[in-house]
Amino acid sequence: MKKKIICLFFLLLMMSGCGDMDSVQEQVEKEYMHSDRLIHAYPGKPDSEVLSESLGLYMEYLLLAGDKQTFQEQVSILENEFLINENRLSFIQWRLNEKATTNALIDDIRILSVLQRAADAFENTAYDELADKISRSLYSVQMHNNYTVDYYDWSYSLPAQRLTLSYVTGSQVISEKSVELLKNVDATQVFFPEYYDTKLQEYINNDEVHLIDQLLIAINREKENLHSKSFFYWLKEEWNNEQRLYGRYNRETKDATVDYESLAVYYYLQSYFLLTGEEEMAREVVQQAKNIASEEMLAQAHFFDYIHYQLMLQEQ
């Protein structure tokens, strides 16, 4: 009887998903890391890019999983491989490449946020100190006409002259004038502009929209208590009619321009539905992500899609 109870306990433990946490780290090490111990963009391809985007997303997963040791390993990689010190300022290379002389605002914001949260969760003040050092650098030079911009080129000491709207969050490194762009955008249209030209001082629309960018803008607006009714109703109708969404759409016709579904899109879609009180549709999105996440798909997934899917599962 005792043996049966023990077996039942371990069966329930496996069914609950408690054993999934280690398998993600093991899979990342096996498929995305190689002899250099860096995360490469594609599994089994040691020549694929090493991005600060991947580093930040993995740190986010490790914090959520409570993996203190592996998190510290990634912080060491951040400091030793990605961090560039120029003129007493500190920047994160957007990719590890001898020609890369810029950072990427969206990736920096993610890393800064996860460092600050990890400082509390893992009781390590060094993470806060590192985040402050990088934040001060960004806020001091990565501005144009009082707007926070997409990147800073330290080889020329020049900031960009555009701000991608999906990068605009409540982060401390984003200027108040930049946040105003989220408030002033024309939300009567289904799709938002992609970016703001800080030199011309006007919004720029592309003919083809990336749904991830649109979702991020809507999420960031919602967090500022700015509702996006046109986009929200289109999204709901599209989901209810199709029970799926695609990666890109035509701005004018609202038709999909690609035939693929994205695990990362579904991560942000379920996040947006949860923010707007659509819990049932959020559950449907998670189920659809599980439906398409076959072994074959995950075996060739870009790290961006792979880790967003794992974040989605971990947050359930």
N, C-alpha and C positions, 0 to 999 in steps of 0.2 A: 504493500500500500504506500509506504514511504517513498519507494522508488518511483511509483506512478505519479505521486504528487510532485516530486522533483522534476520529472520529465515534462509534466504539464506546465510547471513554472517556466522552464526554459523555452517551451513551445510558445507560450504566451509572450515571453520576452522577445522572441524573434518576430512574432506577428506584430508586436507593437512598434517595431522599427527601431528599438533601442540599440540594436547592433549595427545600424546603418552608418553611424557617425564615423567609425574607424575606416569603413570601406571607402568612403569618399577620399579621405587623405591617402589611403593606399592606392586608390585609382589615379589620383593626381600624380603621386610619385612614380607610379608605374608607367603611365601613358603620356603625361605632359612634362614631367621633369626628366632630365637626362644626366649625363656625367657632370654638367655644370650646376645642377640643383636649381636651375631657374625654370619658371613656368613658360613653356612655349605655346604658341597660339593653337597649334593642332596636335592631336595625339599621334605619337609615333613619328613625329617629324621634327627632329632636333635642329633643323635649319630654319624652322618657322620663327616668326618674330617673338621677341620677349618684350611685353608691354607693361607699362605701369597700370594700365587698366586691369590686367589679369592679376597683378600683385594685390591691388586694392580690393578686388572682388574676393580673392581667396582669403585675405585678412578678414573681410566681413563675414565670410563663412566660418572661419576659425573662431572668431569672437562669439558668434551665435552658438557654435558647438562647444564653447568653453575650453578649447584646446590651447592652454596657456603656453606650452612648450613650443608647439609648431608655430604659433603666432609670433613668439619671440624670434624664431628662426627667420620668419619673413620680414620682421622689422630689421634684423641684421642685414638681410639682403637689400632692403630699402636703403639703409645707411651706407653700405659698402659698395653697392653696384649702381643704384639709381640716383643717389643724391649728388648734385653738383654744387660746389661752393665757388661763387664768383663775386669778387668785390664785397666780401662780407655778407653776401646774400646766399640763400640756399634754395635750390630748385630741384624738382624731380623730373628727370628725363622721361619723355612720354614713351620712348622705346630705347632699348639698349643697342645703340648703333653709333659708330664713331662719328657719323655725320649728323646725328641728332643734336641740335642746339636749342631745342624748345621743350617746354612742358605742355601739359594739356589740362586746362582748368577743371574739367569735369572729373578727371582721374585724381587730381590733387584734392578736390573737395571730398571725394569719397575716402581717400587715405587720411586726410585730416580728421574727418568725422569719426572714423573707426579707431584712430589713435586716441582721440579724446574719450571715447566710450570705453576703450580698453584700459585706459589709465585708472578708471573707477573700478571696472569689473575685475581687473587683475592686480589692482592696488600697486600700480607702477607709475610713479610721477615722471619718470624719464619719457614716457610716451607723450604726456602733456607738454613737456619741455620741447620735444622734437616737433610736435604740431605747432607750437607757438613760434618756433624759429622759422618754419616754412611759411606760416601765415603772415608773419611780419614782412617777409620778403615779397610775397605776392601783393599784399596791400600797398606796399611802398612803390612798386614799379609797374605792376601789371594793370595799368589803367590808361585809358585814352578818353579825353574829354569827360573825365569823371565817371566813365563807365568801366567796370571790370571787363576785361577782354579775354579772348579764348586762350592766348598763350603769350609768353614773353621769350624773345630770342636774345639770349645772353651773349651771343657772339657779336651782335650788332648793338646791343643795349636798346632794343626796340620792342615795344608792345605791339600786339596785333591791332587792327582797326575794325574789328567786328566782335560781336558777342552772340554766340549761338544760344537761342532762347531756352533750349532744354537744359542748359547749364545753370540757369538762374535759380538758385535755391536760397534758403534762409541762412546759408553759411556766413560766418563772420567775415570772410574775405570778399564777399559780394557787396558792392557799394549800394547805398539806398537808391541812388539814381538808376542803377541797373534793375533793382527789384520793381521800380516803377514801370519798367517796360512790360512786365507781366500784367500790370493793372491797366495799362493803356492800349494793349493789343486789341484788335477788333475781334471780339468773341462772338459776334453775330454770324461769322463765317464758320463753316464746319471745321476747316483746317486752319491752324495757326501759321504765321510766317516762320521761316526757319531761323533767321537771324536778324540782327540789327546792325546796320553799317554805322559805326560810330564816327566816321569821317563825314559821310553824307547825311547822317542823322535821319535814317529812314529804315523801315522794316523791309526785308527782302523775302519774296516768295519764290519757291522753286515749283516747277510744273509737277514734279513727282515728290510725294511726301513719304518719309519713313515713319511707320506707325510708332516705333519706339520713341522717337523724338516728340511726336504729337502727344503720346501718353505721358511722357515726362513733363511736358509743358502743362498739361491738364492737371497732373498730380501736384506740381509745384504751385499752380494757381489755387487749387483746392486747399492746400495747406496755408495759403494766404487768405482763405475765406472768399476766394473768387471762383464762382461757379461758371462752368463752360457749357451752357445749355445746348447750343447747336452741336458741338462735338459729342456731348454726352448722349443726346437723343439719337444721333446718327450711329454711334457705337452700339447702343442698346438694340436699335432696330436691325443693324447688320448682324449682331450676335444672335438675336432671336430668330432671324430668318435663316442664317447659314450655320449657326453653331460652330463657327470657326472664323478666324480673321487672318489676313495675310500680311506680309512684311512691308509692302509698299502699295501706295494708291495714287491715282491720278487726281490732282487737285481739283480740276474742273468737273470731270465726269463722276468722280468718287468710285470709279471701278478699280479693282486690284490690277496692278501692273506686273505682278509676279504670282506664281502658283505655289509658293512654299509657305508653310507655317513655321513660326519661330518660337522656340522655348523661351527665349528672352522676352519676346513680345507678350507671351502669356503670363510671364512673371509680373510685368508691369500692368497688364490688363487686369489681373486679379487684384493687384494692389489698388488700382483706381476704383474698381467696383467696390472693394471694401471701404475705401474712403468715402464713397458716395452712398453707402448704405445698401448696396445691392449684393447682399451676402450669398443669395442663391446663385446668381450668375457667377460670382467669384468661385463658388464650389464647382460649377459647370466648367469654368475655365481650367481649373486645376485638373479636373478629370480628363479634359481634352488634351492637356499637356501630357498626362500619363498615357493616353491612348496613342499618341504619336511618338513617344520616347522609346522607340524600339532599341534593342541592343545594337542593331546596325547603324541607326541614327546617332546614338551616343558614341559609338566607336569612331566616328569621324567628325564629331561636333567641334566647332570652334570653342575654345575655353569659355568665351563669353556666354554662349548658349548652355554649355554643360554646367557651369557653376550657378547660373541663374536658376536652372532647373533644380539643382541640389538645394539652393537657398529656399526655393518654393516648398520643397518637401520638408526641409528642416523647420520651416515656420509653421507647418500645419499642426 
